[in-house]
Structures are given as C-alpha cells and as structure tokens.
C-alpha cells in the first residue's frame, strides 16, 4: 500500500511509519541500553530475531493442529518479548490473537506477524546500523 517513511525526531522516538503501523520503537531499545549497555541491547536483539520466527512457526503448527490454546500461548509469549524489543506492531498483533474470540483469523494474523517481523528487522538496520568492521 505505501512505502515506509522514516521519521527522525531529535526529542522523541524514532520510528518507521508504514501503512500498518510502526515497525519499531527506538525508545524501548534505548531503555535496554541504559539498563545493561550496548552489549545487552545487541544480545537481546539477536536473541529476539532468532526466536521470533521460531515462535511464529510454533503458532503455525498449533494452528494446523487446531490447537487454539497453543496459538494463544505463542502470542502471549511473543507479545512480551516484542514489547520489550520495541516491535510494537508485532505486540499489537499478538494482543489481538490473545483476545480473539474467533480463531478463524489466526492464519492471517500469523502472516501479519511474519510481515511485521520483516519490517522490524529492516527498521533495526536503519535505526541501529552496525558499525563496519575494520
């Protein structure tokens, strides 16, 4: 629908706004860095980017097995880590899955999670570029 637009605010959060909401919240990652330094932020970011696809895959497996509780459990676990990592759109999708009465929308929500994770990953490379190795 739309091309991601980068908004830089010197006094506020840095987010990429898309047609589907914000990909990331720099303030959340800045809080992690203030709490435990750059190393902690980078370690948690790496861990999140490794585990999020695995959690989404477990949600897909639960959905395929008609395990509504399993899909909701995945959403609950991913919601917390997404919130800590500033992956706000992912957090919103997980909240919706957790509270949804009709599980027929789970398939589209899982696809939305894939898309939101991809946008978050792209946002990270823009908002927090890794220094080039010597």
Secondary structure, DSSP 8 states (H G I E B T S, - for coil): ----EEE--SSS--EEEETTEES--HHHHHHHHHHHHHHHHHHHHHHHHHHHHHHHHHHHHHHHTT-HHHHHHHHHHHHHHHHHHT-HHHHHHHHHHHH-S-GGGHHHHHHHHHHHHHHHHHHHHHHT------
